[in-house]
Amino acid sequence: MKPPASDEHLHALREAHHPEVIRQRLSRQQTHSYLGDAVLGGIDGCVTTFAVVAGAVGGGFSALVVIILGFANLLADGLSMAVSNFQGTKSQREQVDKARREEERQIDLHPEGEREEVRQIFAAKGFEGTVLDQIITVITGNRRLWVDTMLTEELGLQINTPNPWRAAGATFLAFLVVGAIPLIPFLLMSLTATQAFVSSAVATAVAFASVGLVKGFVLERSLFKSSMETLFTGGAAAIVAYLVGVWLRSAFGA
């Protein structure tokens, strides 16, 4: 049996369901947030760049080689991920546009059949009689609402799709910014190769944990768990890359 809610919780719940608060919340939900794209870009950027750094250091390459390989990977992988995100979100938008054209065509050619679909959709939700007739009249009386209803209720599509350019831009920018962190110590001429690698590892671990915190906040998950998951995942990738570099160096007698 669940414990009763506290007075503070009930008060916060009532405040969150005030008509004006609800209107503002629903209005915000009509716009797409690109924070998730940035978080994923940042995680991937940090993981892949430090993996390259760890592999290069494990292979015994100089700081200059680490910098060259690191930045080459940073730009190439960042662009690749941004393009992939662009194509994915663009395809999603094109799918909705295609479905919209098809639904509009069906309404023009066979409106009664489309009305019957609306009837059955809302009848399955428990509406009947006069209420069901009113729902059908309201929805089919507004062509845009009619098509949107068919897209979401019949086809299960999300009609408010993200902007491909903004999604790709958020991914690319976060990839570059967070992904550059493992390379910064190697740009400091005062550090030895070992000091630069240790500093890079520490900075990367902090970046992993920080991005994990942001991811947990975005996904409304445990901040500690999300932070540790990102840290361990990125750390595992870096360790594997480092060991591969050491093994190849030993195998080829470098």
C-alpha positions, 0 to 999 in steps of 0.5 A, a space after each residue: 500500500 502506497 503511503 499518503 501524499 504529503 500536504 506539500 506534494 498535494 499543494 504542488 500537484 494542485 499548482 501544477 494543474 492550475 488551468 493557466 499552468 496547464 496552458 503554458 505547459 501544453 504550449 511549451 510541448 509544441 516546440 521541440 527541445 534539442 538538448 537531447 541531441 546535444 547530450 548525445 553528441 557530447 557523449 559520443 564526442 568525448 568517448 570517441 576522441 578520448 578513445 583515439 587519444 588512449 589508443 594513440 598513447 598506448 601505441 607510443 605515438 608522440 603528442 603531435 600525432 595524438 593532436 593530429 589524430 584527435 582533431 581529425 577524428 573530432 571533425 570527421 566523426 562530429 560531421 558524420 554524426 551530425 549528418 546522420 542525425 540530419 538525415 534521420 530527422 529529415 526522413 521522419 519529417 518526410 514520412 509525416 509529410 507523405 502520410 499527410 498528403 495521403 490522408 488528405 487524398 483519402 479525405 477528398 476521395 472517400 470522406 465517409 470512409 474517413 469519418 467512419 475511421 474517426 468514429 471507430 477510433 473514438 468509439 474504441 476509447 469508450 465514447 458513444 451516442 451523442 458525445 461520439 457524434 459531436 466529436 466526429 462533427 468537430 474533428 471532421 469540420 476542421 480539415 487540419 484537425 481531421 488530418 492531424 487526428 488520423 496521423 496521430 490516432 490511426 498511424 501513430 505518427 508524431 506530427 511535431 517533428 524536430 528541425 533537421 538543421 537544428 538537430 544536426 547543429 546541436 549534435 555537431 556543436 556539442 560533439 566538438 565542444 565536449 569532444 575537444 576536452 581530451 585533447 586540451 592537455 596535449 596542447 599545453 607544451 609544459 606537460 610531458 606526454 605522461 602528464 598530458 595523458 593523465 590530465 586528459 584522462 581526469 578531464 575526460 572522466 569529469 566530462 563523462 560524469 558531467 554529460 551523464 548528469 545532464 543526460 539524467 536531467 533530460 531523461 528524468 532519471 537518477 542523476 548519480 546512476 546516469 552519471 556513473 553509466 556514462 563514466 563507465 561506458 566511456 571509460 571502458 571504450 577508452 581502456 579497450 582503445 588503450 590496450 589495443 594500442 599497447 598490444 599493436 605496439 608490442 606485436 609489431 615491435 614498435 
